């Protein structure tokens, strides 16, 4: 249920409504916009009468949220959420690009990648220190050493960093080294991990599971929001279908659907979405045209020697071309890269 307060509702009037919600055994979440305050009622609302709240001074209307997610819903938070990450803004007219290697393999590889993507226009650096792989025999990442290299690259190049966290116990460690905690596709419904990142105030990049619906993605975000962390970015990274010509099927439909359902920023990952480097740029163009709030692109100085996902990684010169092309799309829509 959502209670919409009148434009000039006082703090006392809002406080009385919140107090009543808590007396009834529910949690109250406030969303204060430029026009009015919206109060979300969190809990099992069955049997709760809407009309009872209309009797309170300052209440304009009360309505039920039609979707199973509440905190992520535009009913609760009509305005777009804007997330600031060390000077970088996500969720505005500017579309930041996150770029870098799938896995951190060495200092030289990461530093070369960081230099190249910054020169081309990337605003954040990605790099995996812990890598969940299908095969237990595949490269699993450098772990703590990789995190240390990622922090060094941030200090040298001034790029906020994004890296994956795989287990609840690793959250405090990764949070010390990275600016954004990424929850990967394989962990989208790892509810213990979602709760753990929700208990931080770190920005979270939540990737859609490879066989998950849009609603399941937003419900996963709801776990994080319900723990008190509002800094969630959703990531469309392709889903598994019957098609075999690409690694995954990039669901460009998901971008405008998510933008209509939720106030959270939506990031597009055309690298995983296709699995083929030659398809990354055209899909990146389509994602920006569809309304994405950011891109995350895999870039490697020598993809043929990459220890993971080389086939979908762009060489630095190809990444520079991508930035030029998506910038033109963004400008046509009144946005910037």
KAJOFEN-V161141 format. One record per residue. N is the residue number from 0. SS is DSSP state (~ for helix, > for strand, _ for the rest). OMEGA is omega in degrees with one decimal (NA if undefined). BURIAL is 1 if it has 9 or more other C-alpha atoms within 8 Angstrom, else 0. Layout:
N,SS,OMEGA,BURIAL
N,SS,OMEGA,BURIAL
This chain:
0,_,178.7,1
1,>,175.3,1
2,>,179.5,1
3,>,179.6,1
4,>,178.4,1
5,_,-175.1,1
6,_,-175.8,0
7,_,179.4,0
8,_,-178.0,1
9,_,177.6,0
10,~,179.3,0
11,~,179.1,0
12,~,177.2,1
13,~,-179.2,1
14,~,179.1,0
15,~,178.3,0
16,~,178.9,1
17,~,-179.6,1
18,~,179.8,0
19,~,178.1,0
20,~,-179.0,1
21,~,176.6,1
22,~,-179.2,0
23,_,176.0,0
24,_,179.9,0
25,_,171.7,1
26,>,177.9,1
27,>,176.8,1
28,>,-177.6,1
29,>,172.2,0
30,>,-176.3,1
31,>,177.8,0
32,_,-179.4,0
33,_,-175.0,0
34,_,-174.2,0
35,_,177.9,1
36,>,176.6,1
37,>,-179.7,1
38,>,176.3,1
39,>,177.0,1
40,>,-175.4,1
41,>,-179.7,1
42,_,178.7,0
43,_,-171.5,0
44,_,-178.8,0
45,_,-179.4,0
46,_,178.8,0
47,_,-176.4,0
48,_,179.2,0
49,_,-172.5,0
50,~,-178.5,0
51,~,-177.6,0
52,~,178.8,1
53,~,-179.9,1
54,_,-178.8,0
55,_,175.1,1
56,_,176.8,0
57,_,-180.0,1
58,>,177.6,1
59,>,177.9,1
60,>,176.4,0
61,>,-177.6,1
62,>,177.8,0
63,_,175.4,0
64,_,-173.9,1
65,_,-177.3,0
66,_,178.5,0
67,_,175.6,0
68,_,-176.4,1
69,_,-174.4,1
70,_,179.7,1
71,_,-172.8,1
72,>,173.3,1
73,_,174.0,1
74,_,-179.3,0
75,_,-173.6,1
76,_,-173.6,1
77,_,-176.8,0
78,_,178.1,0
79,_,172.2,1
80,_,177.3,0
81,_,-177.3,1
82,>,179.3,1
83,>,-175.7,0
84,>,178.9,1
85,_,177.2,0
86,_,177.8,0
87,>,-177.9,0
88,>,177.8,1
89,>,179.4,1
90,_,179.7,1
91,_,178.0,0
92,_,176.8,0
93,>,-177.7,1
94,_,-179.7,1
95,>,176.1,1
96,>,174.9,1
97,>,-175.7,1
98,>,178.9,1
99,>,-175.7,1
100,_,174.2,1
101,_,-179.2,1
102,>,170.9,1
103,_,-174.8,1
104,_,-179.5,1
105,_,177.6,0
106,~,-177.9,0
107,~,-179.1,0
108,~,-178.0,1
109,~,-179.0,1
110,~,177.5,1
111,~,178.8,1
112,~,-178.3,1
113,~,178.8,1
114,~,-176.5,1
115,~,-176.4,1
116,~,177.4,1
117,~,179.7,1
118,~,-177.3,0
119,~,177.5,1
120,_,176.9,1
121,_,-179.0,1
122,_,177.9,1
123,>,-177.6,1
124,>,173.9,1
125,>,177.1,1
126,_,-176.6,1
127,>,173.6,1
128,_,175.0,1
129,_,-174.1,1
130,_,172.4,1
131,_,-176.0,0
132,_,179.0,0
133,_,179.8,0
134,_,176.9,0
135,_,-178.4,0
136,_,178.7,0
137,_,179.4,0
138,_,-174.2,0
139,_,179.4,1
140,_,-176.9,1
141,_,177.4,1
142,_,-175.8,0
143,~,178.8,0
144,~,177.1,0
145,~,177.7,1
146,~,178.8,1
147,~,177.3,1
148,~,179.3,1
149,~,178.1,1
150,~,177.2,1
151,~,179.3,0
152,~,177.2,1
153,~,-179.0,1
154,~,-177.7,0
155,~,-171.0,0
156,~,176.0,1
157,_,179.9,0
158,_,171.0,1
159,>,-171.2,1
160,>,179.5,1
161,>,176.5,1
162,>,-174.3,1
163,>,171.2,1
164,_,-169.9,1
165,_,-176.9,1
166,_,179.7,0
167,~,-178.4,1
168,~,-179.4,0
169,~,-174.0,1
170,~,179.9,1
171,~,179.2,0
172,~,-176.9,0
173,~,-179.9,1
174,~,178.6,1
175,~,-170.9,0
176,~,-172.4,1
177,_,179.0,1
178,_,-179.4,1
179,>,177.0,1
180,>,178.3,1
181,>,170.9,1
182,>,-173.0,1
183,_,-177.6,1
184,~,-178.1,1
185,~,-178.1,0
186,~,-175.6,1
187,_,178.6,1
188,_,169.4,0
189,_,-167.8,0
190,~,175.9,1
191,~,177.9,0
192,~,178.0,1
193,~,178.3,1
194,~,-177.6,1
195,~,178.3,1
196,~,176.2,1
197,~,-179.7,1
198,_,172.8,1
199,_,170.7,0
200,_,179.4,1
201,_,173.0,1
202,>,-178.3,1
203,>,172.7,1
204,>,-174.5,1
205,>,-178.1,1
206,>,177.8,1
207,_,176.1,1
208,_,-172.9,1
209,_,175.8,1
210,_,-176.0,0
211,_,175.7,1
212,_,176.4,0
213,~,-179.9,1
214,~,178.3,0
215,~,176.3,0
216,~,-177.9,1
217,~,177.2,1
218,~,174.9,1
219,~,175.7,1
220,~,-179.8,1
221,~,176.3,1
222,~,-177.7,1
223,~,-179.7,1
224,~,-176.5,1
225,~,177.1,1
226,_,174.5,1
227,_,179.0,1
228,_,-177.8,1
229,_,-169.7,0
230,_,-175.3,1
231,>,173.3,1
232,>,178.3,1
233,>,-178.1,1
234,>,171.3,1
235,>,-174.8,1
236,_,179.2,1
237,_,179.4,1
238,>,-179.4,1
239,_,177.8,1
240,_,179.3,0
241,_,-177.3,0
242,_,-177.6,0
243,_,-177.5,0
244,_,175.9,0
245,_,-179.8,1
246,_,175.3,1
247,_,174.8,1
248,>,-179.1,1
249,_,-175.8,1
250,_,-179.4,1
251,_,175.9,1
252,~,-174.2,0
253,~,-176.1,1
254,~,178.4,1
255,~,177.5,1
256,~,179.0,0
257,~,179.7,1
258,~,179.0,1
259,~,-176.4,0
260,~,-168.7,0
261,>,179.5,1
262,_,-175.3,1
263,_,176.1,1
264,>,-179.4,1
265,>,179.2,1
266,>,178.9,1
267,>,179.0,1
268,_,-179.8,1
269,~,178.0,1
270,~,175.7,1
271,~,-177.9,1
272,~,-178.7,1
273,~,-177.4,1
274,_,-178.9,1
275,_,-173.1,1
276,~,-175.9,1
277,~,178.4,0
278,~,-173.2,1
279,~,-177.0,1
280,~,178.5,1
281,~,178.5,0
282,~,174.0,1
283,~,177.2,1
284,~,-178.0,1
285,~,-179.6,1
286,~,177.8,1
287,~,178.9,1
288,~,-178.8,1
289,~,176.0,1
290,_,179.8,1
291,_,179.7,1
292,_,179.4,1
293,>,176.8,1
294,>,171.4,1
295,>,-169.5,1
296,>,176.4,1
297,>,-178.2,1
298,>,-178.2,1
299,_,-179.5,1
300,_,178.9,1
301,_,-174.9,0
302,~,-178.7,1
303,~,-179.4,0
304,~,-178.9,0
305,_,179.4,1
306,_,174.2,0
307,_,171.9,0
308,_,177.5,1
309,~,-175.7,1
310,~,-178.5,1
311,~,-177.7,1
312,_,177.1,1
313,>,167.9,1
314,_,-176.7,1
315,~,-178.8,1
316,~,177.1,0
317,~,176.8,0
318,~,178.2,1
319,~,177.1,1
320,~,177.9,0
321,~,-178.3,1
322,~,179.6,1
323,~,-176.8,0
324,~,-178.4,1
325,~,176.4,1
326,~,178.6,1
327,~,178.3,0
328,~,-178.8,1
329,~,-179.7,1
330,~,178.4,1
331,~,-179.8,0
332,_,179.9,0
333,_,179.6,0
334,_,179.8,1
335,>,173.3,1
336,_,NA,1
